[in-house]
Structures are given as structure tokens and as C-alpha cells.
């Protein structure tokens, strides 16, 4: 499952309008940075956005996803 498909599984169509799969500059520069596949910028609650781990959102919504 690619990142876009995962996003469609977790978020509603309305939520997806304000979800950005791109991450802030410098995110992957650190050797201990988590796998960016699981993270999105969510602009649904704030115009500044919030870095969100899709695994946590899926868990809160009782959506089972297969970890890669």
C-alpha cells in the first residue's frame, strides 16, 4: 500500500483536502528520524499544520493497518 492509499484508508474525503503528505524541510536529515511513510502534515485543526503519525490516527479510529 502506498502512502496515498494509506491516507485514503484513514481519513475522510473532506479531511484529505487538508492533509499534505509532504513533510517539513530537514525532516529526513537526521539519522534517527522516523520513517516518513507514516507521517503527514494535517491542516484540519490549524492553518500552521500539525505533524501527525497516521498509525496513531488509525488506532484512534479503530482502523487496522499493516505495518511495513
Phi, psi and omega in degrees: 000128178276174185298320179297318178295320178297316179300318180293332178288325187267321188253153175285166178300320179294319178295321182299336178297337183241025177246130180245120180287344178285148181247161181302151176304141178087357183302313185269004182290332180279137180292340180259014178293138177296162179299119185293346178305323186274352188247144176221163170263122182255116180256017181287330183259338186210144178290343178274344178081162181221128176289124188233137175270113184297335178297320180292318179297316178299317180298316179298330182263008180057042176254121180276129176233150180269121179287140180263000000 
